[in-house]
Amino acid sequence: MRNVPCKAEVPIRAEYKGLTFEIAYRADLLVGNRLVVELKAVEYVLDVHEAQLLSYLRLQDKRLGLLINFHVRMLRDGIKRVVTEL
């Protein structure tokens, strides 16, 4: 309704030891070309889930991300905001 651009399944490029992988990962959502959103439906959000989001942020040179877990009674309890330093 607010015409904020949003892309789903955004390919993430990665480089490792001189090799370039054009589609190494896929972020669930990229909102406004600034916010990376990773969606989960798990009983417990683990450190590895947050590390996944941090990797996506660093590889895309983004600063702000949301890790949203839908396996909670109240959705607000399943949202974790992640901010990185560039």
DOSEDREN-701870 format. One line per field, with one value per residue: residue number from 1; residue in one letter; z, x, y of N, C-alpha, C in turn. Coordinates in Angstrom, 1 decimal. Example, Ala and Ser with C-alpha at 12.3 -4.5 7.8 and 13.67 -1.06 7.14 Angstrom:
num: [1 / 2]
residuo: [A / S]
n.Z: [7.8 / 7.1]
n.X: [13.2 / 12.8]
n.Y: [-5.7 / -2.2]
ca.Z: [7.8 / 7.1]
ca.X: [12.3 / 13.7]
ca.Y: [-4.5 / -1.1]
c.Z: [7.8 / 7.9]
c.X: [13.2 / 12.9]
c.Y: [-3.3 / 0.0]
This chain:
num: [1 / 2 / 3 / 4 / 5 / 6 / 7 / 8 / 9 / 10 / 11 / 12 / 13 / 14 / 15 / 16 / 17 / 18 / 19 / 20 / 21 / 22 / 23 / 24 / 25 / 26 / 27 / 28 / 29 / 30 / 31 / 32 / 33 / 34 / 35 / 36 / 37 / 38 / 39 / 40 / 41 / 42 / 43 / 44 / 45 / 46 / 47 / 48 / 49 / 50 / 51 / 52 / 53 / 54 / 55 / 56 / 57 / 58 / 59 / 60 / 61 / 62 / 63 / 64 / 65 / 66 / 67 / 68 / 69 / 70 / 71 / 72 / 73 / 74 / 75 / 76 / 77 / 78 / 79 / 80 / 81 / 82 / 83 / 84 / 85 / 86]
residuo: [M / R / N / V / P / C / K / A / E / V / P / I / R / A / E / Y / K / G / L / T / F / E / I / A / Y / R / A / D / L / L / V / G / N / R / L / V / V / E / L / K / A / V / E / Y / V / L / D / V / H / E / A / Q / L / L / S / Y / L / R / L / Q / D / K / R / L / G / L / L / I / N / F / H / V / R / M / L / R / D / G / I / K / R / V / V / T / E / L]
n.Z: [0.0 / 0.5 / -1.4 / -1.1 / -2.2 / -2.5 / -2.5 / -3.1 / -2.2 / -2.7 / -4.6 / -3.3 / -3.6 / -3.3 / -2.5 / -2.4 / -1.7 / -4.2 / -5.9 / -7.4 / -6.5 / -7.9 / -7.1 / -4.1 / -1.8 / -0.7 / 0.3 / 2.2 / 2.1 / 0.8 / 1.7 / 0.6 / -0.4 / 1.7 / 4.1 / 5.3 / 5.5 / 7.3 / 7.4 / 9.6 / 10.9 / 13.5 / 16.5 / 18.4 / 18.1 / 17.0 / 17.6 / 15.2 / 13.3 / 13.6 / 12.9 / 10.3 / 9.2 / 9.8 / 8.1 / 5.6 / 5.7 / 5.8 / 3.4 / 1.5 / 2.1 / 3.8 / 6.6 / 8.3 / 9.7 / 10.0 / 12.0 / 11.8 / 13.5 / 13.1 / 14.7 / 17.2 / 19.9 / 20.1 / 17.5 / 17.8 / 19.7 / 18.3 / 16.8 / 16.0 / 15.9 / 14.1 / 13.9 / 12.1 / 11.9 / 9.4]
n.X: [0.8 / 2.1 / 3.9 / 6.5 / 9.5 / 10.0 / 11.7 / 11.7 / 13.4 / 16.1 / 19.1 / 22.4 / 25.6 / 28.9 / 32.4 / 35.2 / 38.4 / 39.3 / 37.4 / 34.3 / 30.9 / 28.0 / 25.3 / 25.3 / 23.9 / 20.5 / 18.5 / 15.6 / 13.8 / 14.2 / 13.8 / 13.0 / 15.6 / 17.3 / 16.7 / 17.2 / 15.4 / 15.0 / 13.2 / 11.7 / 10.3 / 10.4 / 10.9 / 12.7 / 14.8 / 18.0 / 21.6 / 22.8 / 20.9 / 20.8 / 23.5 / 23.4 / 21.8 / 23.4 / 25.6 / 24.4 / 23.8 / 26.4 / 27.6 / 26.0 / 26.5 / 24.8 / 23.1 / 21.0 / 18.8 / 16.1 / 15.2 / 12.7 / 10.6 / 8.0 / 6.9 / 5.6 / 3.5 / 2.7 / 3.4 / 5.1 / 6.9 / 8.6 / 10.3 / 13.5 / 15.7 / 18.5 / 21.5 / 24.3 / 27.8 / 29.2]
n.Y: [-1.2 / 1.2 / 1.4 / 0.5 / -0.9 / -4.3 / -7.4 / -10.9 / -13.9 / -13.2 / -13.3 / -13.9 / -12.9 / -14.4 / -14.4 / -16.5 / -17.5 / -16.4 / -17.4 / -16.8 / -16.9 / -16.5 / -17.0 / -17.7 / -17.8 / -17.2 / -14.6 / -14.3 / -12.0 / -8.7 / -5.5 / -2.4 / -2.1 / -2.0 / -3.3 / -6.5 / -9.4 / -12.4 / -15.3 / -17.6 / -20.6 / -22.0 / -23.9 / -23.0 / -20.2 / -20.3 / -19.7 / -20.1 / -19.3 / -16.6 / -16.0 / -16.7 / -14.6 / -12.5 / -13.0 / -12.8 / -10.0 / -8.9 / -9.8 / -8.5 / -5.9 / -4.5 / -3.0 / -3.3 / -5.8 / -8.2 / -10.9 / -13.1 / -15.2 / -17.4 / -19.3 / -18.8 / -17.7 / -15.0 / -12.8 / -10.6 / -11.4 / -13.0 / -11.6 / -10.4 / -7.8 / -6.9 / -5.2 / -4.2 / -3.1 / -1.2]
ca.Z: [0.0 / 0.6 / -2.6 / -0.7 / -3.0 / -1.8 / -3.4 / -2.4 / -2.7 / -3.3 / -4.6 / -2.6 / -4.3 / -2.4 / -3.0 / -1.5 / -2.3 / -5.6 / -6.7 / -7.2 / -6.6 / -8.2 / -6.2 / -3.0 / -0.8 / -1.0 / 1.4 / 2.1 / 1.6 / 0.8 / 1.7 / 0.3 / -0.7 / 2.9 / 5.2 / 5.0 / 6.4 / 7.2 / 8.0 / 10.2 / 11.6 / 14.3 / 17.9 / 19.0 / 17.2 / 17.5 / 17.2 / 13.8 / 12.5 / 13.7 / 12.2 / 8.9 / 8.9 / 9.8 / 6.9 / 4.5 / 5.8 / 5.5 / 2.0 / 0.7 / 2.6 / 4.4 / 8.0 / 9.2 / 9.4 / 11.0 / 12.0 / 12.2 / 13.8 / 13.1 / 15.6 / 18.6 / 20.2 / 19.7 / 16.5 / 18.3 / 20.5 / 17.4 / 16.0 / 16.5 / 15.1 / 14.0 / 13.3 / 11.9 / 11.6 / 8.1]
ca.X: [0.0 / 3.0 / 4.8 / 7.9 / 10.0 / 10.3 / 12.1 / 11.7 / 14.4 / 17.2 / 20.4 / 23.5 / 26.9 / 30.0 / 33.7 / 36.0 / 39.7 / 39.4 / 36.3 / 33.0 / 29.7 / 27.0 / 24.2 / 25.8 / 22.8 / 19.3 / 17.8 / 14.1 / 13.2 / 15.0 / 12.8 / 13.5 / 17.0 / 18.0 / 16.4 / 17.2 / 14.5 / 15.1 / 12.0 / 11.8 / 9.2 / 11.1 / 10.5 / 13.7 / 15.8 / 19.4 / 22.6 / 23.1 / 20.0 / 21.3 / 24.7 / 23.0 / 21.3 / 24.6 / 26.4 / 23.7 / 24.0 / 27.8 / 27.8 / 25.3 / 26.9 / 23.6 / 23.3 / 19.8 / 18.1 / 15.1 / 15.0 / 11.3 / 10.2 / 6.5 / 6.5 / 5.4 / 2.1 / 2.5 / 4.4 / 6.1 / 7.9 / 9.4 / 11.1 / 14.8 / 16.3 / 20.0 / 22.2 / 25.8 / 28.6 / 29.9]
ca.Y: [0.0 / 2.3 / 1.3 / 0.2 / -2.0 / -5.6 / -8.5 / -12.2 / -14.9 / -12.4 / -14.0 / -13.2 / -13.3 / -14.5 / -14.8 / -17.4 / -17.9 / -16.1 / -17.9 / -16.0 / -17.6 / -15.5 / -17.3 / -18.6 / -17.9 / -16.5 / -14.0 / -14.4 / -10.7 / -7.4 / -4.5 / -1.0 / -2.2 / -1.6 / -4.2 / -7.9 / -10.2 / -13.8 / -15.8 / -18.9 / -21.2 / -23.0 / -23.9 / -22.1 / -19.5 / -20.7 / -18.8 / -20.3 / -18.5 / -15.2 / -16.0 / -16.7 / -13.3 / -11.6 / -13.3 / -12.1 / -8.6 / -8.5 / -10.1 / -7.5 / -4.5 / -3.9 / -2.7 / -3.7 / -7.0 / -8.7 / -12.4 / -13.3 / -16.6 / -17.5 / -20.4 / -18.2 / -17.3 / -13.6 / -12.5 / -9.6 / -12.1 / -13.8 / -10.7 / -10.0 / -6.8 / -7.1 / -4.1 / -4.4 / -1.9 / -1.3]
c.Z: [0.0 / -0.5 / -2.2 / -1.5 / -2.1 / -2.7 / -2.5 / -3.0 / -3.4 / -3.4 / -4.0 / -3.2 / -3.2 / -3.1 / -2.0 / -2.2 / -3.8 / -6.5 / -6.4 / -7.5 / -6.7 / -7.3 / -5.1 / -2.0 / -1.4 / 0.2 / 1.2 / 1.5 / 1.7 / 0.6 / 1.5 / 0.0 / 0.5 / 4.0 / 4.7 / 6.0 / 6.2 / 8.0 / 8.5 / 10.8 / 12.4 / 15.8 / 18.7 / 18.0 / 17.8 / 17.0 / 15.7 / 12.9 / 12.5 / 12.9 / 10.7 / 8.4 / 8.8 / 8.6 / 5.7 / 4.5 / 5.3 / 4.0 / 1.1 / 1.1 / 3.1 / 5.9 / 8.9 / 8.7 / 10.4 / 10.8 / 12.6 / 12.3 / 13.9 / 14.1 / 17.0 / 18.7 / 19.7 / 18.7 / 17.0 / 19.1 / 19.6 / 16.5 / 16.7 / 15.5 / 15.2 / 13.3 / 13.2 / 11.7 / 10.3 / 8.1]
c.X: [0.9 / 4.0 / 6.3 / 8.4 / 10.4 / 10.6 / 12.1 / 12.8 / 15.5 / 18.5 / 21.5 / 24.8 / 28.0 / 31.2 / 34.4 / 37.2 / 39.8 / 38.3 / 35.1 / 31.8 / 28.6 / 25.7 / 24.7 / 24.7 / 21.6 / 18.6 / 16.3 / 13.5 / 14.3 / 14.0 / 13.5 / 15.0 / 17.9 / 17.9 / 16.4 / 16.3 / 14.7 / 13.9 / 12.2 / 10.5 / 9.7 / 10.7 / 11.4 / 14.6 / 17.1 / 20.4 / 23.0 / 22.2 / 20.4 / 22.6 / 24.4 / 22.6 / 22.5 / 25.5 / 25.7 / 23.9 / 25.4 / 28.1 / 27.1 / 25.6 / 25.6 / 23.8 / 22.2 / 19.1 / 17.1 / 15.1 / 13.6 / 11.0 / 8.6 / 6.0 / 6.4 / 4.0 / 1.8 / 3.7 / 5.5 / 7.2 / 8.9 / 10.2 / 12.3 / 15.4 / 17.9 / 20.6 / 23.7 / 26.4 / 29.2 / 31.3]
c.Y: [1.3 / 2.3 / 1.2 / -1.0 / -3.2 / -6.7 / -9.7 / -13.0 / -14.2 / -13.1 / -13.2 / -13.8 / -13.4 / -14.9 / -15.5 / -17.8 / -17.6 / -16.6 / -17.0 / -16.9 / -16.6 / -15.7 / -18.3 / -18.8 / -17.1 / -15.9 / -14.0 / -13.1 / -9.6 / -6.3 / -3.1 / -1.0 / -1.9 / -2.7 / -5.6 / -8.6 / -11.6 / -14.4 / -17.3 / -19.3 / -22.4 / -22.9 / -22.9 / -21.5 / -19.8 / -19.6 / -18.9 / -19.5 / -17.1 / -15.0 / -16.0 / -15.3 / -12.3 / -11.8 / -12.7 / -10.6 / -8.2 / -8.7 / -9.1 / -6.1 / -3.8 / -3.8 / -3.2 / -4.9 / -7.4 / -10.2 / -12.6 / -14.8 / -16.6 / -18.5 / -19.8 / -17.8 / -15.9 / -13.2 / -11.5 / -10.2 / -12.9 / -12.9 / -10.2 / -9.0 / -7.0 / -5.9 / -4.4 / -3.1 / -2.2 / -0.8]
